[in-house]
């Protein structure tokens, strides 16, 4: 707390405060802020900007109580005062400000949640910074960094994606190779619980139910777990969803943070010391499988772009994976888009280096998926087979079954 108060006091002095000593509490600190503001022209707009607000709220510091006192006791009655706060710990902002049940209840005027860049926004960033990269490579970069501006700002122009991947993840003391523990410790007060859940969810693409999480992690099934899951979800690390046509409508949680998934797949627990790991393994089955699985997650994050490409942006939809309940001869579908206009897009995701070609065996597999889904779900909607792929669909005798094709160009819009 001493460090935070000193930093706050230094900022006040920089803007003209005549205080002679560092405040001993947050109540004193905000009183000093009031004194500084009252010395200014009361007819002019006064904007107070506090960056990384959660960092100031150390345990037993009384920060939130002092902030409540400052706002309710003085600032709220001033028409010329605007308080802007921000912080990277989304769960803190959500719990302590947006959903505050105490003195700060319903005090916010507006909020802006800064989400990761989309593919299209990443492309704009690369162009603005003269980083030349094909859309194909931009997608692979997104699979590892998730469109986090801080991460992609580390890319060096003039280097290939593979060179940048090795530099950021696999070389000695690589910045993103050491980021995982720091990331969770800086964002969550219960970082160990968060990392335990994230490590579990990384093991299964479709995720787990709350009951399964309790069983597999041995964590108590109570309010603490609810708070942890909520913190991870509001911070965009995990996503909850309900599987299509499952009778209990159970909520599943899956890991959706791309960096965490990449770290747990290729860095965590590995003993490789190869600083050129990515360049040396570009064509291996391991990386090929990773691209295929992660492309599915990327498509879920860009569902609005997929809906736009299908011409259904204004149609209410629910999207989820689907898996047959049959023990034998079952089927699994990457994404089901259940539409209010009585159409279901049965989506297949394929990350390829060329136009995707459907052969006789794959055509048989697709027909089996469609028939199994129709049989088990008893759905009355029309089933539209949809291919989401990088370059497109190669026309042949089996291509006609596909009703619509979404390419990577569509994902960048």
N, C-alpha and C positions, 0 to 999 in steps of 0.2 A: 504493500500500500504506500510505503514511503516513496518509492520510485515513481509511482503514478501521481502522487500529490506534488512532487517536485516538478515533474513534467508539466502538469497543469499550471502550477505557479509560474513557471518559466514562460509559458505562453501568455499568461495575463500580463507579466512584466513587459514582454515584447510589444504588447498593444497599449502600454501606457499605465498599467496598474502601479500605484504608489505603495503597495504592500511591502513591508520591511522584512517579513520572514515567511517561510514556507508554512502553509496552513497545517494544523495537526489533525484535522478531520475533514471529511467531505462537506459537512455543514459549513465549516469555516471557509472552505474553498469556494463554495457557491456564493457565500456572502461576499467574498472578495470579487467575484464576477459581477454581482449585483452592484457593488460600489463602482466598479469600472464602467458599467453600462449607464449608471445614473449620471456619470460625469459627461456623457455624450449628449448630442443634440436630440432631444426627445421627439422632434418633428421628423427625424430621418429614420429610414428603415435600418434596423440593427439586426444583422444576421450572425448567429452563433453557430459555428460549425465544429462538431466534435467527431474526429475520425477514430475508428476502432474503439467505440464505446465499450464493448464487452471487456476489453483489456483493463479498463479502469475499475471494473467490479470484481475486485479480489475478495476472497472469503472473509466474512465478518468485517468488511470495510464500511458498511452502511451507505454505500454509494447510491443504490436505488432509492433509499429513504430520503437522502439529501436531494437527489434529483426531483423526487416528488415534491419536496418542500420548496425547492427553487421554482418549479413550474406552477404549482397550485397556489403558493403563497405570494408570488410576485409576478412572474413572467406572463401567466395566462391573462392577467388584467391589462397588459400593455399591447395596444394595437400595432405597435411598430416593431415588435419582437418576433423574429423567426428563428426557431431552433431546428437545425438540420443535424441528424446523427447518422452514422453508418457503422457497419462492422461486418467482418467476414464470417463471424460465428452466427450464422442464420438462426440457429435454434435459440440462442440467447435473445436476439432481437425479437423473435416470435414470442417467447415466453415472458420476457420482462417488459416489453413495450407493447407490441401489437395485441397480445392476449393477456395483458396485465389485469389482475383481478383486484388490485388495490388502488392506490392513489393515482395511478396513471391510466386507469381504465378509460377507454374511449377518448384518449387525449390526442391521438395522432390525426393529422389532417390528410395526409397522403402517404403512400409508400411506393417504393420502386424496388422490385426484386431483380437483381442483376443475375441472370441465368448465364450458363456457358454459351459461347458463340455457337451458332448453327454452322453447317458446312459453308453456306453462302457467305456468312459473316467472316468466317476464317479466310475464305478466298479473297474477300475485300482487304483483310488485314495483310495477307501475303502480297497482294498487288501494291498496297500502299508502302510496303517495306522492301519492295523489289526482290522478294523471295520467289524464285521461279520453281513451280512445282505443278505437275499434272494433276488433274482431278483424281485420277486413280491413286496417286501417292498422297494427295490431301486426305482422301478417305482413310488410308492406312495410318496416317499421322493422327487423325481424329480418333481412331480406334485405341491409340495409346495415351493421348493427351485429353481427349474429351472436349476439345474446344475451349479449354481454360486459357484466357489471354496470357496469364503469367507464364504458363508452360510454353505456349507457342512463341512467346517473345524470346525464348532462349534459342530458337532455331537460327542457324547461321546461313546467310545467303552464300551461294557459291558452292555449297556442299549438297550431296545427294541426301535423300531422306534416310537411306541406310547409314550414311556417315553421321548424320545428326542423331539418329537413334542410338548408335554406339556411344557417341559423345555425351548424350544426356542420361543414358541408362546404364551402360556397361563398362565404360572406362573407369579406372580407379578414381574414387571420390566424385563420381558422376552425380550431378545435382539431383536429378529425379530418381536416381538409384537409392538416395538417402532420404527421400521426401516423405515416405509413407508414415513412419512413426511421428515425425514432426507435424505432419498435416493433421492427424487426428488429435494429437496432444494440444495443438493450438486452437482447435475448433470446439472440442468437447471436454467438459469437466470429468466425464466418466469415459475417458478415451479407451481404457482397456476393455470395457464392456462393448463399446462400439466396434472395436477391432475384432473382438471375438465373434460378434454377429456377422460382420463383413467377411471374415475368413470363412465362416460356415456357408454363407450365401454364395460365395465364389465357387463352391464345389458343385453347384447344380444350377444350370441355366434358368430353369423355370422357377427356382427358389423354393422356399419352404413356408409352411403355415406357422402360425404362432405356436401351436402345440408341438410341432416338430422342432422348432427353435428351442423351446424349453427342454424337450427331451434330449436333444443332441448337445446342447451347451451346458445343461444342468443349472441354468440361471433360474431364479425364482420367478414364478408366473404371477407377477403383481404389478403395482403401479410403476415400479422402477423400470421394468421391461417395457411397459407402455410408453414411458417417457423417452427411453432410449430409442425405440423404434420410431417414435414421432420426430425426435431430433434428427435422426439419420434421414428421414423422409423429407422433412422441410428443408434440409440442407442438400437435397438432390443426390444423396449417396445411394439410397434404395428407393424402390417404387412398390406400392401395394396394388394388387389387382385381384379380380375374381375370375376364375377360369370359366369359359363358356360351357353351359349346360351341365355343370356339376351340381348335383341336387342340394348339397348343403350350402352352396354359395360361400364357401370358405375363402377368407382373404389370404392370399399368398404374398410373400415379400421376396423380391429379387434384387440382386445387386445391379445397379445401373451406372455407377461411377466408373468411367472408362479407365482412368489412371489406376484405381484400386485393382480392377480386374487384371490389368496388364502387369502390375507389380506382383500380384499374387500368382500370376501364371508363369512369369519368366525370371523374377528376381528373388522373391521370398524363399528362403530355405535352400536356394541353389548354391552349389560350390564352384560354379564355373568362374574362372578368372580370365576368360577370353575377352579382351577389350574390343574385339571385332566380332562379337557374337552374332549381331544382327546381319552384318555383311556376309558372314560365313554360312549362315543358315537360311538365307532368303528363300531357297527352293525346297526346303525340307518339309516332310509331311506335317511336322509339328506346327510350323508357321502357317502352312496352308490351311490346316484345320482351325487354327486360331482366327485367321481372317474370315473363314466361313461363319464360325459361331459369333464372332464379334460384329460382323456385318448385320446380323439379325438385331442385335441391340441398337446399332446405329439407326436401323430402319424404324424401330419403335420410337426413338428419340425424334425422328423426323417424320412422324405420322402426319402432321399437318401438311408437309410437302407431298406426301404420298396421296393424301385425300385431295389436294389441289390437282395433282396430275390425273386423278381419276374423275375429276369434276364433281366431287361431293363435299367440298369444303363447308357448305351450309347444311349438310345432313348430319343429324345426331348419330353418333357411332360409339361402339365399345370395341376395344381391340385387346386380344389376349392370345396366347398360344393354346393349342388344344392337343390332348393326348387321349387315345382310345383307352377304355377300361378293360379291353380284352387282354388276357394273358398271352394268347396266341393269335398270330395274324392281325395284330392291332395296327394302328397308324398314328403318326404324329404330324401336326401341322405347325409351321413356323409362326404364322399369324392369321387370326380370324378377325376380319372387320365386319362386325354385325351392324347393319345399317337400318335406320328407321324406315327406309323406303322398301323394305322386304327383300333386300339383296344381301348376300353374305359374300364378301371377297375372301376367297381361300388363297392366301398369299404364300408363295414360295420365294425364299431369298437365296440368290446365287451370286457370290462374288467371283467373277471370272476375268481373265485377261483378254477375252475376246467375246464376240456374240455367243450367247448360250445356245447349245443345240440339244434338242430333245431326241433321244434315241428310243428304240422299241422298248427296252427294259425300263427306262425312266417313264415312258408313257404308261406302261403297265402299272408302275408304282403310283403315278398320279391318279389313274382311274381307281386304284384300290383305296387311296386316301379319300377321294370324293365319295365313293360308295360307302365306305366305312363310316365316314362322318354323317352322311345322310341317314344311314341305317340306325346308328346309335343315338343321334340327337333328335330324330323324328322332326327335323326342322321343316317348315313350310316355305321358307324363303328360297329364292333362286340362288344357286351356287355359281359364282363367277371365279374361275381359276385366274389368278393374277400373278404375274412374274415380276419380282423386283430384282433387278440385276444391274451390272455396271454398264455394259454397252448395248444390250438389246437381245432380241431373240432371232436366231437364224431360221429362216423359213424352210420348212421341209414338210413331209407328209404328216408329221405329228404336231406341228405348231398350231394347227387350227383349234385345238382344244382350249388354248389360252385366250381368254377374253380381253385381257388388257396387259400392257407391259409398262412398267415404270423403270426408267434408267437413272444412272447417277446424275445426269444433267438435271433431271427433275428434282433430285434431292438437294441440289444447290440453289434452288429458287426460293 
